[in-house]
Amino acid sequence: MFYEIAIQYQMPLKPYTLYPSITDTKAWSSLDQEWKNASITLGEKYLHFSYPSLSATDFMDFSRTGNRVRYENKCFAKRHALDALVLAECIENKGRFMDDIINGIFSICEESAWQLPPHNTYIRDTPQLPLPDSTAPILDLFTCETGAILATASYLLSSKLDQVSPFIRKRIEHELTERIYDPYCNQHFWWMGNGEEPMNNWTVWCTQNVLLSVFLLNTDSALKHAVIQKACKSIDFFLDEYGEDGCCDEGAQYYRHAGLCLFNSIELLNAVTNDAFAHLYDNAKIRNIAAYILNVHIEDKYYINFADCSPVAGRCSVREYLFAKRCGNADMAAFCAVDFISGMPETLTLPSENNLYYRLQNAFTITQIKCAASSHTGRIHHPDLYYQSVGIFLVRDDSLCLGVKSGDNADSHNHNDTGSFTIYKNGKPLFIDIGVESYTKKTFSPERYEIWTMQSAYHNLPTINGYMQKDGASYRARDVSYNLSGTFCEISMDIAPAYPAECGIHSYRRYARLQKRESIVIKDSFEPFACVVLSLMTYDKPMLQEEAATEATLFFTIGSLGSLRVSGASLLSIEPIPITDARLQTAWEHEVYRILLQATEKEVTMNIL
């Protein structure tokens, strides 16, 4: 699809003009005043900033301890500073921020490597090297993103940088040639694709940033054509692995690096080819990819989540809004605009965003997105759906929302969660998928499933004769059926194949139903009878209400939000789980809970309202 357009395009490539540089003083002075004020304030925070040194021992920290955050915090702080300073200078245009900008450019150019330590390997899924080889750059997510940051800074401030010294931009171009252009054109990294290697968000995330690093500088035409053709091949490999329904198997957080980087890649390609790729916004798969973020939204800050995705997947940026506009999706555009405003002031200046280009897009879309949010009235429509390609079932009424994961245990960023369910009531989490802790060396290693958050016993799933689910494509749901019509929305599947054969279960059928404006029913039935321990994860504290129970049923209240009635099982325990990890704390403000129930019958029924 993309590559065919690229090889057929024979016209001269246009220079990049999507957003103006600092020389267009009228354009910069006309920007949203709130954004300008906040951006100046953010830039002033970094006046006289001391860019931290990234030492060899900082880099080796990951291989020695497994900790990746300490290095990342120092690395990202430098880029946050440079981004803020560049935009503040573009607004003010008085030279007040220039010395700190130049210090930042040189500090980043002098780093031995731009890849992160967890990505310091030349072959996918092989052990990371303790130190980088600066003579053989690795194109990972953050090498490519650093290239885009420097290219955007150079594009915006070229005239002012040259007033100080022509060697500043010459240094940037030298580093991009050595670290981006040459390895991109002359080497193969797994994320580029070859028709056999599995793709994920890396493909379009890296590709987008390589395109930025090439298009925003005055690179020669031969390089641009070569990069466009290689980039378009990679995008095609990426899209080949997407289902026609557009479901991101990595979840809503990773959509921001998958779907949105696809969008920016299309925008950049259009910018230099007289809109040769513009008709692709009419393509059904691309339109479905765009709409995913609306479809999996629950309410306010919450999204249906699975795998490594957090339920708090971040507010929409202007990129989601622009993607919606390109695809003519009015519901999505309204949702993105309203969600963006709900996330202010964080969404206004994106102070924690590495990518300077995303902040630039903010600058020139703020006025439009504010207008769209203020003019929106009424309720945003979220459809009931089943994403066949990944196995995500999501239905809702005015108060209840039910999500169920079928599919298999081979998703990108996989958790062993086949058959797990998630329930929200009145927009708040009732039965939850906890997400993932801060990434460490163990997260992406053979020991991944030793981590508790990855295990089926910490999802809303059974443990059968002491066995949890296993990872891999063969561990999956079978005989899946669903219905999205009428008052009853339901899904049924056999999740026995998600468990090892040693567990001794022949079938384990999970049935989930939302009866709209009434309740949710989860029914588990299995053959033969086995020691089945059900784990149920809740955010609010569950309390057994013995006075409301009967001889055949258990009755729980879940905080003040909802209730659970269970038949066919006995209560083993209610366990509080403290939330001490920084990444989990971004989603959960207090401890979560696990209810353990043991089946006493071959059928366990749970009624939730």
HELIX and SHEET records of a PDB file:
HELIX    1   1 PHE A    2  GLN A    8  1                                   7    
HELIX    2   2 THR A   25  SER A   29  1                                   5    
HELIX    3   3 GLN A   33  LYS A   45  1                                  13    
HELIX    4   4 ALA A   56  THR A   65  1                                  10    
HELIX    5   5 VAL A   69  GLU A   92  1                                  24    
HELIX    6   6 MET A   98  CYS A  109  1                                  12    
HELIX    7   7 PRO A  117  HIS A  119  5                                   3    
HELIX    8   8 LEU A  141  VAL A  164  1                                  24    
HELIX    9   9 PRO A  166  LEU A  176  1                                  11    
HELIX   10  10 THR A  177  TYR A  181  3                                   5    
HELIX   11  11 ASP A  182  ASN A  186  1                                   5    
HELIX   12  12 TRP A  190  MET A  192  5                                   3    
HELIX   13  13 ASN A  201  PHE A  215  1                                  15    
HELIX   14  14 SER A  221  ASP A  240  1                                  20    
HELIX   15  15 ALA A  252  TYR A  255  1                                   4    
HELIX   16  16 GLY A  259  VAL A  272  1                                  14    
HELIX   17  17 ALA A  278  ASP A  282  5                                   5    
HELIX   18  18 ALA A  284  ASN A  295  1                                  12    
HELIX   19  19 VAL A  318  CYS A  327  1                                  10    
HELIX   20  20 ALA A  330  SER A  342  1                                  13    
HELIX   21  21 GLU A  346  THR A  349  1                                   4    
HELIX   22  22 LEU A  356  ALA A  363  1                                   8    
HELIX   23  23 ILE A  366  SER A  375  1                                  10    
HELIX   24  24 ARG A  448  GLU A  450  5                                   3    
HELIX   25  25 TRP A  452  MET A  454  5                                   3    
HELIX   26  26 SER A  456  TYR A  458  5                                   3    
HELIX   27  27 ALA A  496  ALA A  498  5                                   3    
HELIX   28  28 ALA A  501  CYS A  503  5                                   3    
HELIX   29  29 GLU A  546  ALA A  548  5                                   3    
HELIX   30  30 ALA A  582  GLN A  585  1                                   4    
SHEET    1   A 2 HIS A 297  GLU A 299  0                                        
SHEET    2   A 2 TYR A 302  TYR A 303 -1                                        
SHEET    1   B 5 LEU A 385  TYR A 387  0                                        
SHEET    2   B 5 ILE A 392  ARG A 396 -1                                        
SHEET    3   B 5 LEU A 400  LYS A 405 -1                                        
SHEET    4   B 5 PHE A 421  LYS A 425 -1                                        
SHEET    5   B 5 LYS A 428  PHE A 431 -1                                        
SHEET    1   C 2 ASP A 408  ASN A 409  0                                        
SHEET    2   C 2 GLY A 472  ARG A 476 -1                                        
SHEET    1   D 4 PRO A 462  ILE A 464  0                                        
SHEET    2   D 4 VAL A 532  THR A 538 -1                                        
SHEET    3   D 4 VAL A 592  ALA A 599 -1                                        
SHEET    4   D 4 ALA A 569  ILE A 577 -1                                        
SHEET    1   E 8 ARG A 478  ASN A 483  0                                        
SHEET    2   E 8 PHE A 488  ASP A 494 -1                                        
SHEET    3   E 8 SER A 507  GLN A 515 -1                                        
SHEET    4   E 8 SER A 519  GLU A 527 -1                                        
SHEET    5   E 8 GLU A 603  ILE A 608 -1                                        
SHEET    6   E 8 GLY A 562  SER A 567 -1                                        
SHEET    7   E 8 THR A 553  ILE A 558 -1                                        
SHEET    8   E 8 PRO A 542  LEU A 544 -1                                        
END                                                                             
